[in-house]
Structures are given as structure tokens and as C-alpha cells.
Amino acid sequence: MSREKVPPELTEAGGVEFHHVPVLLEEALSELCLVPGMRVLDCTLGGGGHSLAMLERGARVTGLDVDEMALEAASARLGGFAGFRAFRVNFGSIGEDDWMARIGPQEGALLDLGVSSPQLDRGERGFSIRRDGPLDMRMDRRLEVSAADVVGEYSESDLRRIFFEYGEERQAGKLARRLVQERDRRAISTTGQLVEVAESVLGRPRPGKVHPATKIFQALRMEVNAELERLQSGLEAVFELLVSGGRLLVMSYHSLEDRCVKQFITERLGRCRCPRGTPICVCEAKPLLKARGKAIVAGEAEVKANPRARSVRLRVAQKL
Ligand SMILES: C[S@@+](CC[C@H](N)C(=O)[O-])C[C@H]1O[C@@H](n2cnc3c(N)ncnc32)[C@H](O)[C@@H]1O
């Protein structure tokens, strides 16, 4: 891509090291039914692993990401493909401003949700339980509220709600109370300090088991990045961009996301919504899509090679 063609939202390639192994790559390519020239919207560009494979098969890819580090790395990797362009925008906001017109109709769309390996692995991003760093967790560093702000300023009842709803943490109340007590004594501004407080309530990690603070980190990340709200509005906008016959692929990594995707699909299958016992259907529900019945999960070999694939669920729908 020549310098002039680089959209303003795309950070220049700067030799950023970014290593993320794309999950369910072959399955995603096959479900997209790629043909040369096909327009695909990669809503979660990350390191560009899925996009690279699509471009290599002749697709034209528009990549979106909110993380400048991901965009920089992906542009360095994919900038040589004439059919590639990228924008720094939240997929949950593309229904706003003139994004729909700028992106244009698409034959396929992929959402590979959550964070990338580099976001998780770099302590300074604040997503990692195992690497100490500032309690940040913003995928988009233009956001004003970080995880430290949430922990430092939210009321006890709001913290409890977030831990319970987004983390499905049974000890949400106890943890919220302890955090509020602790923050009155000292600011909780690093991931290490949060882990310490979480462990004092939830217990120490046991070898081979998921760290007890995992759900709390997930809950804070979802709150900071408004992940469920963005997913809902993003699905609606992306679906609108798809042409008839276009395919929507969503990879989720936890049950709350997957539930949201499943509900989005189910509501558009055109199932009758009349109350039970209504003799003739009056709701006039029309199918807007057809869907692959079951979610696709990763096989044993992929999980062994890439533990991130352990929890993935890929749902596929085709617009009618
Ligand atoms: C799991 S990674 C994608 C990896 C990518 N498929 C690959 O193969 O390299 C998810 C990426 O989506 C981005 N992301 C998450 N939520 C987003 C949103 N609402 N809008 C735009 N980008 C988002 C994250 O910043 C991250 O870079």
C-alpha cells in the first residue's frame, strides 16, 4: 500500500512485534466460502492472521481494530496487499457517522472477539494476571476510563454487579466489599495489587488450575471496554452491511459473549413469536438469516498447540 493510500486511522508500520496465532483458521476460511475478489470485513484485525489468509486467497479485506498497536502490526504485515485497508474504529460504532458508507457492502464478516496474545502478554497493557503492570485494560487507549478508575471510583454495589454479571463470580459481594476497604487504605493501581486483594478473598492459585482472579479480570475488562454493548450494536451494524447470501462468523471465548451471539442469530431465524395456543400465526415473523446449528469448537490438536483455542465457539449465519 502506498503512503498516500494509508487511511488516517491506520498507524504507520513501525516494526511492532506482534505474535498471535489465529484460532480456527481453516474452519473460518471454509465457512466464509471465500472466492477471489470477495469483500470481507475483519472486525477484529489483531495481528492480521485471519486477514492474511483471506488476502492470500484473493479476498479484499477491510480490517477494523481499536488498538493502535494491532493496527500498526497488521499494516506492516498486510500493507503490501492491494486489496487491504484498515480503520481504527470500534466495530460497535460503525452504525454511527458515515462508517457504513465508508466500509460499504460486504460478502463476509468475521468477529474474533476478546483480546489478542500481545495485549494479554504485555504487562503494561494491564490485562494480565501473571504480569504486573498498571491496571489499565483499555483496548483503545483513547478511552478515558481504565480498570484502575473502575476499581478506585465505582461504588461497592456497582463493583458487586460487574463481578457478578460479567464475571459470574459467586463471591462478588465479598470481593467488592474487600476492594472498597482496601482502596481506602491505598490506591489499587496495578494488576499485582488487584491480584493480591482477589487472592485474599478467593484463595491462592493452585497448580494446573485457572487462577481464581480470572473472572474478576474478565469482568473489569468487559466493563472498561463495554464489550457486551459493543457486541450487540456491532452485530446489528455488521449484519446490515452484509449482502444477501453474505456470511457472518463470530468467535466467542466466554459464555456471556456466546449467549449474546446465539440470541442475535435465534431472533432472526423467523421463528413464530405468537403466544402458545394461538391458532393461526399473526406475528408474521420472517427469517432474516439461516444458521449453522451448532457452534464449531477447536479440535484437540489445535488446543494443544494453542491453549487460547480451548474456549472458542464459532457461530456462523448466512443472511437471506
Ligand atoms: C482475538 S484478537 C483478533 C486476532 C486476529 N483474528 C488475528 O488473527 O490476529 C481481537 C482483536 O480485536 C480487537 N477488538 C476487540 N474488540 C473490538 C471492538 N469492539 N472493535 C474493534 N476492535 C476490537 C482487539 O483490540 C484485538 O486486537
The ligand as a Gaussian input file, in Angstrom:
#p B3LYP/6-31G(d) Opt

LIG

0 1
 C       -8.580000     -12.045000      19.298000
 S       -7.850000     -10.639000      18.609000
 C       -8.013000     -10.904000      16.878000
 C       -6.904000     -11.695000      16.294000
 C       -6.932000     -11.814000      14.799000
 N       -8.086000     -12.538000      14.327000
 C       -5.656000     -12.457000      14.275000
 O       -5.754000     -13.496000      13.646000
 O       -4.593000     -11.912000      14.520000
 C       -9.054000      -9.436000      18.889000
 C       -8.716000      -8.044000      18.407000
 O       -9.919000      -7.337000      18.306000
 C       -9.759000      -6.052000      18.835000
 N      -11.091000      -5.671000      19.327000
 C      -11.765000      -6.174000      20.367000
 N      -12.964000      -5.581000      20.480000
 C      -13.052000      -4.686000      19.471000
 C      -14.054000      -3.776000      19.050000
 N      -15.223000      -3.665000      19.715000
 N      -13.827000      -3.036000      17.947000
 C      -12.652000      -3.149000      17.251000
 N      -11.651000      -3.975000      17.622000
 C      -11.855000      -4.742000      18.717000
 C       -8.725000      -6.177000      19.915000
 O       -8.054000      -4.940000      20.095000
 C       -7.807000      -7.258000      19.327000
 O       -6.752000      -6.697000      18.600000

